Amino acid sequence: MKRLLALSLLLNLLFLILLGLAYRRLGGKTLPSRPPDFSMIQQSLSTHLSQPDYASVLKLDSFESKKWLCRSKLVYQVTNFQPHWQQLQALVRSVSHECSVPGRIAGSYLDPSDPSRIIGATVEFGYSPEVGYRHPNEFYQE
């Protein structure tokens, strides 16, 4: 009886390990052979933001890149950004399509002097789990 119980526990443990390995293996796409061209992404973003439709609403505050991911902080040029949200989404889609790299709105950009105040948005371009890749988000590993 004890052998049967031990064997059952061993099989259950083996099953959980195999399930975990399968989940990890199927948990996202693999990275491409080359990292994204961040200078192209920065140039595309700057070009779009210099167009009158975007220039009156958003301004590039900072651009930071790692190996597989870059992050841009955009400052709002208007007091009420809610009506312009679709413009931000269109900007991310355009740069993403133009540079052939995944892009997303990653979150809000908070005022460094008053963290309770949102002054802009943070956008990311590149490869991370948030856009379906197995590579960890490099900005969360610091």
DAURBEL-V158221 format. One record per helix or strand of 2 or more residues. SS is the DSSP state (~ for helix, > for strand). FROM is the first residue (numbers start at 1). TO is the last residue. If there is no record, write none. Layout:
# DAURBEL-V158221
ss=SS from=FROM to=TO
ss=SS from=FROM to=TO
This chain:
# DAURBEL-V158221
ss=~ from=2 to=26
ss=~ from=38 to=50
ss=~ from=52 to=55
ss=> from=58 to=65
ss=> from=69 to=76
ss=~ from=82 to=99
ss=> from=103 to=111
ss=> from=114 to=126
ss=~ from=129 to=131
ss=~ from=138 to=140
